[in-house]
Amino acid sequence: MSPRTLKGLALGLCAAALAACSSGVPRNVPLQETFDSASTFSRGFDATPVQTCEAARRALLSQGYIANARTQELIEGRKSFQPDPDLNLEMSIRVVCVPQTSDGKVSIGFVTALQDRYMLKKSANSASVGVGALGSLSLPFTSGNDSLVKVGSETVSTRGFYDSFFDLVETYLQSDKEAP
């Protein structure tokens, strides 16, 4: 090969390497989403959207969630867990109830659960002392300041989780139908 060809090849390789390094996103991340009709996140109910969301609100309250009704057809719930001293989990559940039929007597409940993970991190502080002719001296010291730092967040996609929630909602809807 001629020196000119080698120089061109080297420049091309450098450009390719720089292009690969400049992107902060991994190139081979697996696809996280599949859209299909057998959805984990929804279920039909023989009730109006308002009745379905009220049953969902009671289901969340019965499990210790702090439930807020944003509207009659949107419920949000939040609950915190601490499985070990340095790990905190926060579960957020959002329920949206929409009519499935034109008369509004059958509805679909759409539910999404998001789990955030927080770790306890210690804050390191330092103190500086300035001495005229010698300059300054910094000394690290451990502070009692601990803080929770968010280390991850993911949508819960376990079918069993949603099935158990929908079954509990159905239980509350059935109890409403049986009440005088």
HUHUPE-V728435 format. One record per residue. N is the residue number from 1. RES is the residue in three letters. SS is DSSP state (H for helix, E for strand, - for the rest). NEAR is the number of other C-alpha atoms within 12 Angstrom. D_FIRST is the distance of its C-alpha to the first C-alpha in Angstrom with 2 decimals. Layout:
N;RES;SS;NEAR;D_FIRST
N;RES;SS;NEAR;D_FIRST
//
This chain:
1;MET;-;8;0.00
2;SER;-;8;3.72
3;PRO;H;9;6.56
4;ARG;H;10;8.13
5;THR;H;11;6.20
6;LEU;H;12;6.61
7;LYS;H;13;10.02
8;GLY;H;14;10.90
9;LEU;H;15;10.29
10;ALA;H;14;12.36
11;LEU;H;14;14.92
12;GLY;H;14;15.30
13;LEU;H;14;15.98
14;CYS;H;14;18.36
15;ALA;H;14;20.12
16;ALA;H;14;20.63
17;ALA;H;13;21.97
18;LEU;H;13;24.27
19;ALA;H;14;25.54
20;ALA;H;14;26.37
21;CYS;H;13;28.17
22;SER;H;12;30.06
23;SER;-;11;32.01
24;GLY;-;9;34.97
25;VAL;-;10;35.89
26;PRO;-;10;34.59
27;ARG;-;12;32.75
28;ASN;-;7;34.36
29;VAL;-;8;38.02
30;PRO;-;8;40.26
31;LEU;-;8;42.40
32;GLN;-;10;45.80
33;GLU;-;10;47.90
34;THR;-;11;49.38
35;PHE;-;10;52.08
36;ASP;-;9;54.64
37;SER;-;9;58.34
38;ALA;-;10;59.33
39;SER;-;21;59.15
40;THR;-;27;59.85
41;PHE;-;32;60.83
42;SER;E;29;63.74
43;ARG;E;35;66.99
44;GLY;E;28;69.82
45;PHE;E;33;73.35
46;ASP;-;27;76.74
47;ALA;-;32;77.62
48;THR;-;27;77.13
49;PRO;H;35;74.17
50;VAL;H;30;76.61
51;GLN;H;35;78.11
52;THR;H;44;74.70
53;CYS;H;41;73.48
54;GLU;H;33;76.78
55;ALA;H;39;76.40
56;ALA;H;47;72.82
57;ARG;H;42;74.16
58;ARG;H;32;76.79
59;ALA;H;30;74.27
60;LEU;H;34;72.14
61;LEU;H;25;75.25
62;SER;H;19;76.43
63;GLN;-;21;73.27
64;GLY;-;16;73.48
65;TYR;-;24;71.16
66;ILE;E;23;72.03
67;ALA;E;29;72.24
68;ASN;E;25;72.30
69;ALA;E;26;73.18
70;ARG;E;17;71.15
71;THR;E;19;72.93
72;GLN;-;22;75.00
73;GLU;-;29;71.88
74;LEU;E;29;69.39
75;ILE;E;37;69.89
76;GLU;E;34;67.71
77;GLY;E;34;68.22
78;ARG;E;28;66.84
79;LYS;E;25;67.32
80;SER;E;22;65.98
81;PHE;E;20;65.41
82;GLN;E;18;64.78
83;PRO;E;13;63.69
84;ASP;E;12;63.15
85;PRO;-;13;63.88
86;ASP;-;20;60.36
87;LEU;E;22;59.52
88;ASN;E;26;61.18
89;LEU;E;28;60.67
90;GLU;E;30;61.89
91;MET;E;30;62.38
92;SER;E;29;62.80
93;ILE;E;37;64.08
94;ARG;E;36;64.43
95;VAL;E;43;66.62
96;VAL;E;35;66.81
97;CYS;E;41;69.53
98;VAL;E;32;69.48
99;PRO;E;26;71.76
100;GLN;-;22;70.62
101;THR;-;16;73.49
102;SER;-;11;75.01
103;ASP;-;13;78.31
104;GLY;-;19;76.55
105;LYS;-;20;78.29
106;VAL;-;22;75.11
107;SER;E;27;72.21
108;ILE;E;33;68.74
109;GLY;E;42;67.90
110;PHE;E;32;64.29
111;VAL;E;40;63.53
112;THR;E;33;60.52
113;ALA;E;32;60.47
114;LEU;E;26;58.08
115;GLN;E;27;57.89
116;ASP;E;27;56.76
117;ARG;E;26;56.13
118;TYR;E;25;56.99
119;MET;E;22;56.53
120;LEU;E;20;58.67
121;LYS;E;19;56.70
122;LYS;E;16;58.19
123;SER;E;16;57.76
124;ALA;E;15;56.86
125;ASN;E;15;58.43
126;SER;E;13;58.39
127;ALA;E;14;60.88
128;SER;E;13;60.24
129;VAL;E;13;62.63
130;GLY;E;12;62.26
131;VAL;E;10;63.62
132;GLY;-;8;63.86
133;ALA;-;7;62.31
134;LEU;-;8;60.19
135;GLY;E;10;58.47
136;SER;E;12;58.54
137;LEU;E;14;58.36
138;SER;E;13;57.31
139;LEU;E;13;58.67
140;PRO;E;13;57.75
141;PHE;E;14;60.71
142;THR;E;13;61.15
143;SER;E;14;62.99
144;GLY;E;11;65.08
145;ASN;E;13;63.17
146;ASP;E;15;61.68
147;SER;E;17;60.25
148;LEU;E;22;59.09
149;VAL;E;19;55.48
150;LYS;E;19;54.29
151;VAL;E;18;51.56
152;GLY;E;17;51.33
153;SER;E;18;52.80
154;GLU;E;19;52.78
155;THR;E;25;54.76
156;VAL;-;22;56.85
157;SER;-;21;55.96
158;THR;-;18;58.17
159;ARG;H;20;60.38
160;GLY;H;13;63.22
161;PHE;H;20;63.47
162;TYR;H;28;64.01
163;ASP;H;20;66.28
164;SER;H;21;68.57
165;PHE;H;35;68.72
166;PHE;H;34;69.54
167;ASP;H;23;72.16
168;LEU;H;24;73.84
169;VAL;H;37;73.87
170;GLU;H;30;75.46
171;THR;H;21;78.08
172;TYR;H;28;79.09
173;LEU;H;28;79.25
174;GLN;H;18;81.49
175;SER;H;15;83.76
176;ASP;H;18;84.17
177;LYS;H;14;85.21
178;GLU;H;9;87.73
179;ALA;-;8;89.28
180;PRO;-;5;92.50
//
